Amino acid sequence: MAYVITEPCIGVKDKACVDVCPVDCIHANEEDPQLYIDPQVCIDCGACVAVCPVEAIYAEPDVPEKWQEYIGINARYFQEQQDALKRSA
């Protein structure tokens, strides 16, 4: 299980969550609309939840129904990054 960043992060991208993450699993490029959590790296510690100023971070099973699509959005973001690295290698 991992944590997921949802819609309230869009346009905010407050990086307090990045600073407290012990495994560096939260990323985004400057042009990305939000931050993303890598589900393969997240250790389910929850440190990011308390510091999020817009309450955008949820444990995967607790993601509200209206934001369920963000589970896939976070995972796809990192899969696309890996695919791009493979193509450029």
QUIKACOR-V480889 format. One record per helix or strand. SS is the DSSP state (alpha for helix, beta for strand). FROM is the first residue (numbers start at 1). TO is the last residue. Records with the same first field share a line. If there is no record, write none. Layout:
SS: FROM-TO, FROM-TO
This chain:
beta: 3-5, 26-27, 36-37, 57-59
alpha: 7-9, 16-20, 47-51, 60-62, 65-67, 69-88
